[in-house]
Every structure is written in C-alpha cells, then in structure tokens.
Amino acid sequence: MSSARRPLLTATAAASLLGALWFVPSANASSDSPVRDAVSTSPSPQVTEQARIAATTADASVTGPRLADTGSFDSTPYVLGGTFCLALGAGFVVYSVRRERLGF
C-alpha cells in the first residue's frame, strides 16, 4: 500500500468507528437533578386516583430508582446504522481482495 493512501484509510476507519459508536444507546433513564414542580399546585382528581392505584399496586420491596415503562423500543436507527456499517465493511473487503488480485 502506498504511503499516500495510508492516512486516507486511517481516516476512513476512524470515521467508520465513530459512525458505529453514534448508534450506541445511552442509559440515561433516571436523572440526578431534582424533579421540577408542576404548573398546577393541586393535582386533578384523575391524577390523584391514578396515583392511589399505583401506590397500592406497587411492589414495596423495590428500593432505589426504577426504569420507566416507555413502551415499545424503536430499533429502526440501529438496524439502518448496522446495515450501513456492515455494507461499508463488506465494501472494504471486496476492495482489498480486488486490489490484491490485480496487483495494485
């Protein structure tokens, strides 16, 4: 490999790694900052009733912060990012094999 292309290959590998790490999710489910007060100082009757139901059905043995139930997980960006990185890696392999066979 010529020395002129080596920095380009290094930069491409670094960009690919950073692109792949961009799709790694962060685990910020709970925050360390205090919860802000709501706009209304008195909760609505529906909220109060829901809080009573949640308080009576909650498991008392759980201590510490719990993760919120946020619904279904949207995996579309991870699938697209993984597919892109896989295609990029396959392209590098094909390029390398082609260069080796043609004697570049």
MOUR-V71594 format. One record per run of one state. SS is the DSSP state (a for helix, b for strand, c for the rest). FROM is the first residue (numbers start at 1). TO is the last residue. If there is no record, write none. Layout:
ss,from,to
SS,FROM,TO
SS,FROM,TO
//
This chain:
ss,from,to
c,1,2
a,3,21
c,22,44
a,45,57
c,58,75
a,76,102
c,103,104
//
